[in-house]
Amino acid sequence: MSFTDRCPQDGPPALLICPVCRARLVPAGRAARCAEGRHTFDIARQGYLGLLTGRRARSADTAAMVRARSAFLAGGHYAPLARRLAGLAGALCPDGRTVLDAGVGTGYYLSAVLDALPGAVGLGLDTSPYALRAAARAHGRAAAASWDIWRPLPVRTGSVDLVLNVFAPRNGGEFHRVLRPDGALLVVTPAPRHLRELQGRLGTLRVDPAKPRRLHTALSGHFRPGGTETLEYAITLTADDIDHLVSMGPTAHHIDAGELRRRIASLAPPRPVTVSFLVSVHRPRPLGAR
């Protein structure tokens, strides 16, 4: 199924608007064109829509990072998190029709959520073309497009039932704009104990203890809290698993691959590791009540 098949001109799946003139986008063969006919955006042969033009963000996932993430997720290590997100999505939006994954990555979590919402379609946004290639084929009811979450989203106002934001930047004002008044924002961030056995030994970046407070500050002007829970469990990782885990995240930008392998060998894997996530629900504040 092509991008235009998943985002037809009419109906709930038609989420996208032109990032230049803000008119709605309509299919145009192997492209999408704004209704004004002035701006056209190509669909990559891998299936995602290229809305983001210019230089790719320096923080975008590289091809190596995406390969590492795909390999790690295929091992099922974060499957409990995917199942919890799917369960929350089903409870929050049982009749939801549209899901926006802001920072979709490979589409792993969006796919799980769509399985829990059989009547919904999904749109994933990300800056990495390598991640988008995977996201575009992650689920039969999902489409993917390139975009920087920090910028005004190319999504219609009030068109989304659920915004999913997993280990990704948060644009509270834009998330609020695109959500329906009865919609929900579902956020996942690492908890302070996340990967604690690897911190220091491998040079992984530590989780800032102030992260929950910063999250509240970033969203409180647009959302009211709907509850936060900690999901924590232990996994046993081989040397390859640890390599994939570190190589798929931000630490990959700061450590040489050879040095990483040397440090992993010093851990004498397989090794038990704690994974810990904060999963929080946020509901849009009524306009004028911020």
N, C-alpha and C positions, 0 to 999 in steps of 0.2 A: 504494500500500500504506500502510495506516495505522500509527500507533505500536503499537497493540495487535496488529496482524498481525505486526509485526517482533519483538515481545516477547511471545510466547504464554505461557500460564499454565504449561506444562510444558516441560521440556527445557533445553538449555544457554542459549538466549537469555533465559531468565527471570532476569535479573541483579539487578533492582531490589528494594529493600526500602523500607519506609516510613521516612522520615527522622525521624519523631516517635517511633514505638513499636518500630521495627526489625523488624516483622513483614513477611513477603513481600507484594509488591504483586500484585494480580490485575486483569485488565481489567474495566471496568465501563462499557460503552458508550463515550461520549466522555470517559472519565475512567479513572483507576486508583484502586483502593481497597485498603487494607491488609486482610490476611486476618482481622484482628480486627473489621473493619467500622466502625472509629471515625474513620478519616481518609481523606479523598477528595481527589484531585488532578486538576485538569482538563487535558485535552489541548487546546492552542491550535488554532485553526482552521488555522494554518500547519503543524501536525503534530507539534510537540514537546510533551513532558510538562512541566507547570509544577510542579516540586517545590519550588523556592526561593520562599519567600514573604517579604513585607516589602520594604523599600527595596532597589533595585538597587545593586550595588556601584559606587562612584564610578569605579573603574578599568575597568569593563566597556566593551567596544567600543560606540561610538555607531553610529547608522545610517550616517553619513558615512564612518566608519572601515571599516565592513563593505563599503560600496560600493567604496571605494578598494581594499581587499584583494581583492575579487572581480575587479576590473578588472586589477589587477597580476598576480594568479595566472593569469588567463586568458591573459596574454601569454606564459606558459611560462617565465618567468624563474627560477622555483624548481622547475621540473620535474625537473632532475637530483637535487634533494634528495628529492622524492617518489619517484623511481625507486629511489634508494638505500635509503630506508626500506622500500619494498616488497620489495627484495631481501633485506634483513636480516630482515624479518618472515618471509619464506618459509624462510630458513635457520634462524632461531631457533625457530619454531613451525610446522613444515611441516604438522602435523596440528591446528593450533590451531582452536578452535571459537568463542572469544570474544575480542574486542578492545575494550578500554576506552580511549578517547581523552580524557584529562583536560586540558581546555582546548581543545576541539575546533575552535573558531572556525567557519569556514564548512564544515568537513568535507573540505577538500581533501586532506589527508594521510591521513585515515582511509579515504577512498575508494580511494586508491592502494594502501594496505595490504590492504584487503578484496579488491581485484582479484587480489592475489598469494596470497590464502588463500581459494580458492573455496568451502570448506566452512564458513567462519566468518561470524559476525554481529558487528556492532559497535554500541557505545553511546558517544555523545559527550556530555560534560558541559561546560557553559559558563554564565557568568553573564549574557551578553549576549543578550537576546531577538532582536536583529537578526541576530546570528550564527547563533543556533539555527534561525531560519527557513530559512537556507541549509543548515545541517547536516542538518535533518530530511529534506531531499530530495536530499542529496548522493549517496546510494547506495541501491540497492534492498534491501540487507541491513544498513542502518544505521538506528538510532533515535537520538533526541536528547532530552535533558532538561536543565532549568535547575538549576544547582547551583554552590555556591562550593567550589572545590577545597580550600580551607583547612579546611573543616569535615569531620566524619566523613562518608565517602562513602555514598550510599544504594545500596550495592552489596553483594551477598552475599559473605561471607567465603570465600576460596578458590575463586572462581567464574570467574576471568579467566586466560586464557593469556598475553596480552600487554597491557601498559599502554603507551600511546603518549603522550608528553609533549613537545610541540613549542612552544617559546617561551612556556611557560606555568608557573604556580606548581607547586611540587613538594611534595607531602605524603607524605614517605617512609614514615611509619608506616602510613598508610592504603593506599598503593600496595602495601606488603608484605602487609597484611591481605587484600586482595581477590585477590591473585595466588595461583595454585596453586604448590606448592613447586617445580615444574619450569618455572614461567613466567619471563617476562623483562620488564624495564622498558627502554624505548627512549627516550632523551632527546636532544633537539636544543636547543643554545644557540648564540648567535652567538659566533664567534671574534673575537679582538682586531682582526684586519684587516678585519672585515666592514664594508663601505661606507666604507672609509677615505678614498676620494676625496671623499666628501660631508661627512665630519666637519669641523666648524669652518665650512665654507662655508655650510651650511644650518642649522646649529644642531642637528643630530641628536645624540641622546644617545650618548656614547661607551660602548664595551663595557669593563666593568671588567676589568682584567688578572687580578684575583684571582677571577674568576668560576669557573674550573675548580676551584680550591681550595674555594670555598664550596659548589659542587655536591657535591664529595666529602664535605665535612663534613656536609652536609644528609642524605646518603643512606647514609653508611658504617655507621651503626648498624643499618641494616635490610638492606643489600644489599652484596654483594661485586662488585667491578668485573669486567666481562666484556670490556673493551676499549674504546678510544676512538680515533676517526679524525677527521681534518680533511678536509672536503669544500670545496674552494675552486676557483672559476673566475671568469671575467670575463664580464660582460654589457654590452651597449650600450643605454643608456636615452635615450628621447626626453624632452622636457619633461613630457609627460603621464605617462610612466612614473615619472619622479622625483617628480612631484606625488603620484601614487597611492602610491608606496613610502613617502614620508614621512608621508602622511596616514593610512596604515593602521596605524601603530605608535604607541608612547607619545609620540613627539615631537608628535603631533597635539594633545596636551593642552596644549602649551607654546608654540605658535607660531600667530600669526594667519594665515589663509588668504591674505590679500592680501600680507602680508610674505613668506610662503613663495614665492608666484609671483614676487615681485621678486627674491628670492635665486636662484631657479631660472634666471631669465632671465640673470642675471650669469654663470652657468656656461656659457652658449652651447652647450646640448645640440644634437645627440646626444653622449653622453659615455660612455666606458668606465668601468665601476664594478666593483670587486672584491666578490664575495659569498663569505663564508667561514663555515662552520658546524662546530661540534664535535658529532659524533654518537657517543653513548656507550651501551653495553649494560651492564645491571646485573642480577645474579641474586639472588633472595631468599636471605638467610641463613636457615639452619634455626632454628626457634624454640629459644631458650635458648643460641644460639651467637653472640650479638651482643657 
